[in-house]
């Protein structure tokens, strides 16, 4: 039995504390959440779509951000 579509997800969290320098003791919290979907066209080819949301919260002024990423692609395996 061949499943034509598959999906997946990821979650990543990172907590960092600066040691020394101008930002000693300051902290960053990074979170990334993603989802992917793949559709198999035939034995060798598939299409992929990936979405990721990245978020950085920082004690350092003007360092934090929120970012959305969308990726589309084709994969060939032989």
Phi and psi in degrees as GROMACS dihedral restraints (atoms count N, CA, C in turn):
[ dihedral_restraints ]
;  ai    aj    ak    al  type     phi  dphi    fc
    3     4     5     6     1  -104.9    20    10
    4     5     6     7     1   119.8    20    10
    6     7     8     9     1   -87.0    20    10
    7     8     9    10     1   122.5    20    10
    9    10    11    12     1   -77.5    20    10
   10    11    12    13     1   -31.0    20    10
   12    13    14    15     1  -123.9    20    10
   13    14    15    16     1   143.6    20    10
   15    16    17    18     1  -136.2    20    10
   16    17    18    19     1   153.2    20    10
   18    19    20    21     1  -136.0    20    10
   19    20    21    22     1   165.3    20    10
   21    22    23    24     1  -160.3    20    10
   22    23    24    25     1   171.4    20    10
   24    25    26    27     1  -150.0    20    10
   25    26    27    28     1   157.6    20    10
   27    28    29    30     1  -139.3    20    10
   28    29    30    31     1   149.1    20    10
   30    31    32    33     1  -137.9    20    10
   31    32    33    34     1   130.9    20    10
   33    34    35    36     1  -133.7    20    10
   34    35    36    37     1   133.9    20    10
   36    37    38    39     1  -129.9    20    10
   37    38    39    40     1   138.9    20    10
   39    40    41    42     1  -138.0    20    10
   40    41    42    43     1   129.6    20    10
   42    43    44    45     1  -115.4    20    10
   43    44    45    46     1   123.3    20    10
   45    46    47    48     1  -125.7    20    10
   46    47    48    49     1   139.6    20    10
   48    49    50    51     1  -122.1    20    10
   49    50    51    52     1   129.7    20    10
   51    52    53    54     1   -77.1    20    10
   52    53    54    55     1   136.4    20    10
   54    55    56    57     1  -118.2    20    10
   55    56    57    58     1   114.2    20    10
   57    58    59    60     1    86.3    20    10
   58    59    60    61     1   171.1    20    10
   60    61    62    63     1    74.0    20    10
   61    62    63    64     1  -167.6    20    10
   63    64    65    66     1   -64.8    20    10
   64    65    66    67     1   -26.1    20    10
   66    67    68    69     1  -108.8    20    10
   67    68    69    70     1    24.4    20    10
   69    70    71    72     1   -53.0    20    10
   70    71    72    73     1   126.8    20    10
   72    73    74    75     1    86.0    20    10
   73    74    75    76     1   -10.4    20    10
   75    76    77    78     1   -75.4    20    10
   76    77    78    79     1   155.6    20    10
   78    79    80    81     1  -130.0    20    10
   79    80    81    82     1   152.5    20    10
   81    82    83    84     1  -121.1    20    10
   82    83    84    85     1   143.4    20    10
   84    85    86    87     1  -125.5    20    10
   85    86    87    88     1   119.9    20    10
   87    88    89    90     1  -115.3    20    10
   88    89    90    91     1   132.1    20    10
   90    91    92    93     1  -131.6    20    10
   91    92    93    94     1   131.6    20    10
   93    94    95    96     1  -129.8    20    10
   94    95    96    97     1   128.8    20    10
   96    97    98    99     1  -125.2    20    10
   97    98    99   100     1   132.1    20    10
   99   100   101   102     1  -140.8    20    10
  100   101   102   103     1   157.3    20    10
  102   103   104   105     1  -139.6    20    10
  103   104   105   106     1   145.0    20    10
  105   106   107   108     1  -136.1    20    10
  106   107   108   109     1   152.8    20    10
  108   109   110   111     1  -139.5    20    10
  109   110   111   112     1   133.3    20    10
  111   112   113   114     1  -126.8    20    10
  112   113   114   115     1   137.8    20    10
  114   115   116   117     1  -123.5    20    10
  115   116   117   118     1   119.1    20    10
  117   118   119   120     1   -83.3    20    10
  118   119   120   121     1   119.4    20    10
  120   121   122   123     1   -79.4    20    10
  121   122   123   124     1   -44.0    20    10
  123   124   125   126     1  -157.5    20    10
  124   125   126   127     1  -162.1    20    10
  126   127   128   129     1   -61.6    20    10
  127   128   129   130     1   -31.2    20    10
  129   130   131   132     1  -111.3    20    10
  130   131   132   133     1   -18.0    20    10
  132   133   134   135     1  -122.4    20    10
  133   134   135   136     1   142.0    20    10
  135   136   137   138     1  -146.2    20    10
  136   137   138   139     1   157.3    20    10
  138   139   140   141     1  -108.7    20    10
  139   140   141   142     1   145.7    20    10
  141   142   143   144     1  -132.6    20    10
  142   143   144   145     1   147.0    20    10
  144   145   146   147     1  -136.2    20    10
  145   146   147   148     1   133.4    20    10
  147   148   149   150     1  -132.9    20    10
  148   149   150   151     1   135.4    20    10
  150   151   152   153     1  -123.7    20    10
  151   152   153   154     1   135.3    20    10
  153   154   155   156     1  -135.2    20    10
  154   155   156   157     1   139.8    20    10
  156   157   158   159     1  -118.0    20    10
  157   158   159   160     1   120.3    20    10
  159   160   161   162     1  -112.8    20    10
  160   161   162   163     1   140.0    20    10
  162   163   164   165     1  -141.4    20    10
  163   164   165   166     1   128.3    20    10
  165   166   167   168     1  -122.7    20    10
  166   167   168   169     1   123.3    20    10
  168   169   170   171     1  -111.1    20    10
  169   170   171   172     1   129.4    20    10
  171   172   173   174     1  -135.8    20    10
  172   173   174   175     1   146.7    20    10
  174   175   176   177     1   -73.3    20    10
  175   176   177   178     1   -17.2    20    10
  177   178   179   180     1   -84.1    20    10
  178   179   180   181     1   129.2    20    10
  180   181   182   183     1   -59.9    20    10
  181   182   183   184     1   136.8    20    10
  183   184   185   186     1    63.3    20    10
  184   185   186   187     1    20.6    20    10
  186   187   188   189     1   -99.0    20    10
  187   188   189   190     1   -27.4    20    10
  189   190   191   192     1   -68.0    20    10
  190   191   192   193     1   156.3    20    10
  192   193   194   195     1  -159.1    20    10
  193   194   195   196     1   163.6    20    10
  195   196   197   198     1  -128.3    20    10
  196   197   198   199     1   135.3    20    10
  198   199   200   201     1  -140.1    20    10
  199   200   201   202     1   134.8    20    10
  201   202   203   204     1  -108.2    20    10
  202   203   204   205     1   134.6    20    10
  204   205   206   207     1  -128.8    20    10
  205   206   207   208     1   135.1    20    10
  207   208   209   210     1  -127.3    20    10
  208   209   210   211     1   130.8    20    10
  210   211   212   213     1  -129.8    20    10
  211   212   213   214     1   134.5    20    10
  213   214   215   216     1  -122.1    20    10
  214   215   216   217     1   143.2    20    10
  216   217   218   219     1  -162.0    20    10
  217   218   219   220     1   172.3    20    10
  219   220   221   222     1  -123.6    20    10
  220   221   222   223     1   143.5    20    10
  222   223   224   225     1  -126.6    20    10
  223   224   225   226     1   133.0    20    10
  225   226   227   228     1  -118.8    20    10
  226   227   228   229     1   132.2    20    10
  228   229   230   231     1  -128.2    20    10
  229   230   231   232     1   132.9    20    10
